[in-house]
Amino acid sequence: MGHKDDGKAPVKEQRKFHRQNRCRNAPLKKIKNKDYEKALEKLQIELVKLQEWIRHKKLKVVVIFEGRDAAGKGGAIKRITECLSPRIARVVALPAPTEREKTQWYFQRYIQHLPAGGEMVLFDRSWYNRAGVEKVMGFCSKDEYREFMRSCPEFERMLVRSGIILIKYWFSICNDIQEQRFQKRLDEPTKRWKLSEMDLKSRSLWVEYSMAKDEMFSHTDIKQAPWYVVDGDVKKRARLNVISHLLSMIKYEDLTPDPIVLPPRPEEIGYVRPPLEDQTFIPEVY
């Protein structure tokens, strides 16, 4: 990867990566909430159409979300799935492997989560953990890392040949914006859980993660399953852009059923319900 095995990049390379990854001098191009909500609603309607097409055609879709910590992967996944059926579109976010899983073929724990016909699976982090956090943090050996780089492209080509539509997104974010989001997570109790021990360690390994990502791209950005980079500096724009791109990746038709006319509800005749006092209601605190 162009640096010594002790994990420390040469000073010249560190400066190069810092120049490449610092934030733009131009102000961030925000989007108004009103415009964002309007655009998101239209895109989510299209996602429902895509869902019905996937179900109808029994397509098998895998979408991988990778990238920097706090780059907005989780928020994008949430906006994609919040209007979809969990029976068709499901999220896979695996914890650290167990001792037993560590002895398995590396891809084995991911294969069981691949979609059947009529399903879309969104991986919130995936088998690329080996090329990222495992490589940088020393959780895998050099031989395991090299084997992953050799086998991953073939594994993904095999998935594509089997009929799986494989789409890979890398969420990019600049150093300063990541730091701002980390600080915000510290201030908000509902988001503090997002700041893990690995996130804290990654703050001091920005260059190493950059180098690992570039090396990963050089091996796995293949014609059958290319990487698509998402600019995550502005969360709302990133969400809209990734949904728009996802919709463009699968040709689908509108299978929205005709409006349903509800029949009149029949009168309840001959049945007396038990008194409400016999049931235990939760306290009405609000």
C-alpha positions in Angstrom: 0.0 0.0 0.0 3.0 2.2 -0.3 3.9 2.5 3.3 5.9 0.5 5.9 4.4 -2.5 7.7 4.5 -0.6 11.0 1.3 1.1 10.0 2.8 4.6 9.9 2.6 6.4 6.5 5.7 8.4 5.5 5.5 12.1 6.2 5.4 13.0 2.5 2.4 10.7 1.9 0.6 11.9 5.0 0.8 15.5 3.8 -0.4 14.4 0.4 -3.5 12.7 1.9 -4.2 15.6 4.2 -4.3 17.9 1.1 -6.6 15.5 -0.7 -9.0 15.1 2.2 -9.3 18.6 3.7 -12.6 20.3 3.3 -13.3 22.6 0.5 -12.6 26.3 0.9 -16.0 27.1 -0.7 -19.0 27.1 1.7 -21.1 24.0 1.9 -24.1 24.0 -0.4 -27.0 23.4 2.0 -30.6 22.6 1.0 -33.7 24.1 2.6 -35.8 21.7 4.7 -38.9 22.5 2.6 -37.1 21.6 -0.7 -35.5 18.5 0.9 -38.8 17.1 2.2 -40.5 17.7 -1.1 -37.8 16.0 -3.1 -37.6 13.1 -0.5 -41.3 12.5 -0.7 -41.1 12.1 -4.5 -38.1 9.8 -4.3 -39.7 7.6 -1.7 -42.8 7.2 -3.9 -40.5 6.0 -6.6 -38.8 3.6 -4.1 -42.2 2.0 -3.4 -42.7 1.5 -7.2 -39.2 0.0 -7.3 -40.1 -2.3 -4.4 -43.2 -3.6 -6.2 -41.1 -4.2 -9.3 -38.5 -6.2 -7.3 -41.3 -8.3 -5.8 -43.1 -8.8 -9.1 -40.0 -9.7 -11.1 -38.4 -11.7 -8.1 -35.2 -9.7 -8.4 -32.4 -10.2 -6.0 -30.8 -6.8 -5.0 -27.8 -6.2 -2.7 -26.9 -2.6 -1.8 -23.7 -2.1 0.1 -23.1 1.0 2.2 -19.5 1.7 3.2 -17.5 4.8 4.0 -16.1 7.0 6.7 -17.6 7.0 10.2 -20.3 9.7 10.5 -20.5 10.1 6.7 -24.3 9.5 6.7 -24.7 5.8 5.8 -27.2 5.1 8.5 -29.3 8.2 7.7 -29.4 7.3 4.0 -30.5 3.7 4.7 -33.2 4.9 7.0 -34.7 7.2 4.4 -34.6 4.4 1.8 -36.4 1.9 3.9 -38.8 3.9 6.1 -41.6 3.7 3.5 -40.8 0.1 2.3 -42.0 -3.3 3.5 -39.5 -5.0 5.8 -40.5 -8.3 4.2 -39.0 -7.0 0.9 -36.4 -4.5 1.9 -34.3 -5.4 4.9 -31.2 -4.0 6.6 -28.2 -6.2 7.6 -25.9 -4.6 10.2 -23.8 -7.4 11.7 -22.0 -7.1 15.0 -18.4 -8.2 15.5 -17.8 -11.8 14.6 -18.1 -14.5 17.3 -15.2 -16.8 18.1 -16.9 -19.5 16.0 -17.5 -17.1 13.0 -13.8 -16.2 13.1 -12.9 -19.8 12.2 -15.3 -19.8 9.2 -14.6 -18.9 5.6 -14.6 -15.2 5.7 -17.6 -14.6 3.5 -19.7 -17.3 5.2 -21.4 -15.1 7.7 -22.6 -12.7 5.0 -23.9 -15.3 2.5 -26.8 -16.3 4.8 -28.1 -12.8 4.6 -28.2 -12.6 0.8 -31.6 -12.0 -0.8 -34.0 -14.5 -2.3 -36.1 -13.6 -5.3 -38.2 -10.6 -4.6 -36.0 -9.1 -1.9 -33.6 -6.2 -1.5 -30.9 -6.3 1.2 -29.1 -3.2 2.4 -25.8 -4.0 4.1 -24.8 -1.3 6.7 -21.2 -2.2 6.4 -20.3 -5.5 4.8 -17.5 -7.9 3.9 -15.4 -4.8 3.3 -14.8 -4.6 7.0 -11.7 -6.7 6.2 -10.3 -4.1 3.8 -11.1 -1.2 6.2 -11.3 -1.5 10.0 -9.8 -5.0 10.2 -6.8 -3.9 8.1 -6.2 -0.6 9.9 -6.8 -1.8 13.4 -4.8 -5.1 13.0 -7.8 -7.4 13.5 -6.7 -9.6 10.6 -3.4 -11.0 9.5 -1.5 -9.8 6.4 -2.2 -13.1 4.8 -6.0 -12.8 5.5 -6.0 -9.3 4.1 -4.1 -10.3 0.9 -6.5 -13.3 0.4 -9.5 -11.0 0.8 -8.2 -8.7 -1.9 -7.7 -11.7 -4.2 -11.0 -13.4 -3.5 -13.4 -10.5 -3.1 -13.6 -9.5 -6.8 -14.2 -13.2 -7.7 -16.8 -13.5 -5.0 -18.7 -10.5 -6.3 -18.4 -11.6 -9.9 -19.9 -14.9 -8.8 -22.8 -13.1 -7.1 -23.5 -11.1 -10.2 -23.4 -14.2 -12.4 -25.9 -15.8 -10.1 -28.4 -13.1 -10.9 -27.8 -10.7 -7.9 -27.9 -7.0 -8.7 -24.9 -5.7 -6.6 -24.6 -2.0 -6.0 -21.8 -0.6 -3.8 -21.7 2.9 -2.3 -18.8 4.6 -0.6 -19.8 7.6 1.6 -17.0 10.2 1.6 -16.7 13.0 4.1 -13.9 15.5 4.9 -12.0 15.5 8.1 -13.5 18.7 9.6 -17.1 17.7 8.9 -16.5 14.3 10.5 -15.1 16.0 13.6 -18.2 18.3 13.8 -20.5 15.3 13.7 -18.5 13.5 16.3 -18.8 16.5 18.6 -22.5 16.7 18.0 -23.0 13.1 18.9 -21.3 13.8 22.2 -23.8 16.6 22.9 -27.0 14.6 22.0 -27.9 11.7 24.3 -30.0 10.0 21.5 -26.9 9.9 19.2 -24.2 9.2 21.7 -24.5 5.4 21.1 -23.3 6.1 17.5 -19.9 7.1 18.8 -18.1 3.7 19.4 -14.7 3.0 20.6 -13.7 2.2 17.0 -14.9 5.7 16.0 -12.7 7.3 18.6 -9.7 5.4 17.5 -10.3 6.2 13.8 -9.9 10.0 14.6 -6.2 9.5 14.9 -5.9 7.1 11.9 -7.4 9.3 9.1 -4.5 8.8 6.8 -4.3 5.1 7.4 -8.0 4.7 6.5 -7.6 6.8 3.4 -4.8 4.6 2.2 -6.8 1.5 3.0 -9.8 2.8 1.1 -7.6 3.6 -2.0 -6.0 0.2 -1.9 -9.4 -1.4 -1.6 -10.7 0.5 -4.6 -7.7 -0.5 -6.7 -8.6 -4.2 -6.2 -12.4 -4.2 -6.0 -13.7 -1.4 -8.2 -14.5 -3.9 -10.9 -16.6 -3.6 -14.1 -19.2 -6.1 -12.8 -19.6 -4.3 -9.4 -18.1 -0.8 -9.5 -17.9 1.6 -6.5 -20.1 4.7 -6.5 -18.8 7.5 -4.3 -21.3 9.7 -2.4 -20.3 13.1 -1.2 -21.5 13.0 2.4 -20.5 16.5 3.5 -24.1 17.7 3.3 -26.3 14.9 4.7 -29.6 15.8 3.1 -28.1 16.2 -0.4 -26.3 12.9 0.0 -29.5 11.2 0.9 -31.4 12.6 -2.1 -28.5 11.9 -4.5 -28.0 8.3 -3.4 -31.7 7.5 -3.6 -31.9 9.1 -7.0 -28.9 7.0 -8.2 -30.3 3.8 -6.7 -33.5 4.3 -8.6 -31.5 4.8 -11.8 -29.6 1.5 -11.4 -32.7 -0.7 -11.9 -35.1 -0.3 -14.8 -38.6 -0.6 -13.3 -42.2 0.0 -14.2 -45.0 1.5 -12.2 -47.1 -1.4 -10.9 -49.1 0.7 -8.5 -52.5 -1.0 -8.2 -55.7 0.9 -9.0 -57.3 2.7 -6.1 -59.3 0.4 -3.8 -62.9 1.2 -2.8 -63.5 0.0 0.7 -66.9 -1.8 1.1 -69.2 -0.5 3.9 -68.5 -2.0 7.3 -71.3 -4.4 8.3 -73.2 -3.6 11.5 -72.3 -5.6 14.6 -75.4 -7.6 15.3 -75.8 -10.3 17.9 -72.5 -9.8 19.6 -72.0 -7.9 22.9 -68.4 -7.1 23.7 -67.0 -7.4 27.2 -66.8 -4.1 29.2 -63.6 -2.1 28.7 -63.0 -2.2 32.5 -62.0 -5.9 32.1 -59.0 -4.8 30.1 -55.7 -3.4 31.4 -54.7 -0.2 29.6 -51.3 1.4 29.8 -51.2 4.6 31.9 -51.9 7.8 29.9 -48.9 9.8 30.9 -49.3 12.2 27.9 
